Amino acid sequence: MSRFRVAGPDDPSTCAIEPGVPVEEREVHVLPAEMYTFRAPDLSAFQGSVSGMAGHLLFIFNLTREMRAQHVVEIGFGEANSALAFLLALRETGGTLTSVDLERRPQAEERISELGLSEQWRFIEAPSETAAAEVRRLTPIDILMIDGLHSYKQCRLDYFRYAPWVRSGGYVLFHDSRTIMGVRDFTQQLLERGLGGVQLDYCNGLFVFQKCDDVIW
Ligand SMILES: C[S@@+](CC[C@H](N)C(=O)[O-])C[C@H]1O[C@@H](n2cnc3c(N)ncnc32)[C@H](O)[C@@H]1O
């Protein structure tokens, strides 16, 4: 753990300040030790892509890698941006990504095959509501990304259909949790339940929820 002396309580870098210690003697943990193991994947996979997911790719990659995820499920394959970040990490962990989407997108699939990641990828072409039964027959989910239809109702349905299959200690991520009302309202409700969760406010928002003790609501 790196420790740095800080100038005072208004210093923007302050976090985890030791309580009960005079301000001038306080030390602050600027980065948790684990952060030093964070690194960038080969970003050439994302060259030229324009996506609201852009700012979350490194987080997704590192979360997947750090927790040695074996099974990631994403609802909403789209242009394969989140898929590539998951798959690059899953190549290292030996895990699999299951993407659920209403339709196939050959150009997006090409991005996966060009990187030699097809063997770790499964695609279910179906609405998330019907794909849920198939996903339940697979291994438990380490990370669930909800990024399909962004209405409040669908976001809620996706959560309740899939979150029970996320293992305890696993994560549920919601993209667009700041900019799209339905997702924002549902994730806000989840937060108000007091189960934890963090709203990352950049790049349209990413709500990060860690499932503990099998409680989802
Ligand atoms: C915002 S895009 C996903 C972006 C993708 N995660 C990425 O990073 O490129 C949303 C996707 O959800 C899909 N979708 C919408 N409604 C859905 C549903 N009910 N079931 C499954 N997929 C759905 C759309 O076809 C679209 O490809």
The ligand as an SDF file (V2000), in Angstrom:
LIG
                    3D

 27 29  0  0  0  0  0  0  0  0999 V2000
  -26.3190   -0.4510  -26.5690 C   0  0  0  0  0  0  0  0  0  0  0  0
  -26.2670   -1.8560  -27.5760 S   0  0  0  0  0  0  0  0  0  0  0  0
  -25.0710   -2.8600  -26.7580 C   0  0  0  0  0  0  0  0  0  0  0  0
  -23.6860   -2.3170  -26.9130 C   0  0  0  0  0  0  0  0  0  0  0  0
  -22.6020   -3.3130  -26.6230 C   0  0  0  0  0  0  0  0  0  0  0  0
  -22.6080   -3.7280  -25.2260 N   0  0  0  0  0  0  0  0  0  0  0  0
  -21.2480   -2.7430  -26.9970 C   0  0  0  0  0  0  0  0  0  0  0  0
  -20.4320   -2.4490  -26.0910 O   0  0  0  0  0  0  0  0  0  0  0  0
  -20.9840   -2.5960  -28.1900 O   0  0  0  0  0  0  0  0  0  0  0  0
  -27.7820   -2.6270  -27.1720 C   0  0  0  0  0  0  0  0  0  0  0  0
  -28.0160   -3.9760  -27.8350 C   0  0  0  0  0  0  0  0  0  0  0  0
  -29.0870   -4.6270  -27.1600 O   0  0  0  0  0  0  0  0  0  0  0  0
  -29.8260   -5.3630  -28.0700 C   0  0  0  0  0  0  0  0  0  0  0  0
  -31.1730   -5.6090  -27.5090 N   0  0  0  0  0  0  0  0  0  0  0  0
  -32.2020   -4.7400  -27.3920 C   0  0  0  0  0  0  0  0  0  0  0  0
  -33.2540   -5.3230  -26.8040 N   0  0  0  0  0  0  0  0  0  0  0  0
  -32.8760   -6.5810  -26.4990 C   0  0  0  0  0  0  0  0  0  0  0  0
  -33.5270   -7.6960  -25.8940 C   0  0  0  0  0  0  0  0  0  0  0  0
  -34.7860   -7.6210  -25.4370 N   0  0  0  0  0  0  0  0  0  0  0  0
  -32.8450   -8.8480  -25.7650 N   0  0  0  0  0  0  0  0  0  0  0  0
  -31.5620   -8.9490  -26.1980 C   0  0  0  0  0  0  0  0  0  0  0  0
  -30.8940   -7.9330  -26.7810 N   0  0  0  0  0  0  0  0  0  0  0  0
  -31.5440   -6.7760  -26.9440 C   0  0  0  0  0  0  0  0  0  0  0  0
  -29.8160   -4.5320  -29.3510 C   0  0  0  0  0  0  0  0  0  0  0  0
  -30.0320   -5.3420  -30.4930 O   0  0  0  0  0  0  0  0  0  0  0  0
  -28.4170   -3.8940  -29.3020 C   0  0  0  0  0  0  0  0  0  0  0  0
  -27.5070   -4.6410  -30.0840 O   0  0  0  0  0  0  0  0  0  0  0  0
  1  2  1  0
  2  3  1  0
  2 10  1  0
  3  4  1  0
  4  5  1  0
  5  6  1  0
  5  7  1  0
  7  8  2  0
  7  9  1  0
 10 11  1  0
 11 12  1  0
 11 26  1  0
 12 13  1  0
 13 14  1  0
 13 24  1  0
 14 15  1  0
 14 23  1  0
 15 16  2  0
 16 17  1  0
 17 18  1  0
 17 23  2  0
 18 19  1  0
 18 20  2  0
 20 21  1  0
 21 22  2  0
 22 23  1  0
 24 25  1  0
 24 26  1  0
 26 27  1  0
M  CHG  2   2   1   9  -1
M  END
$$$$
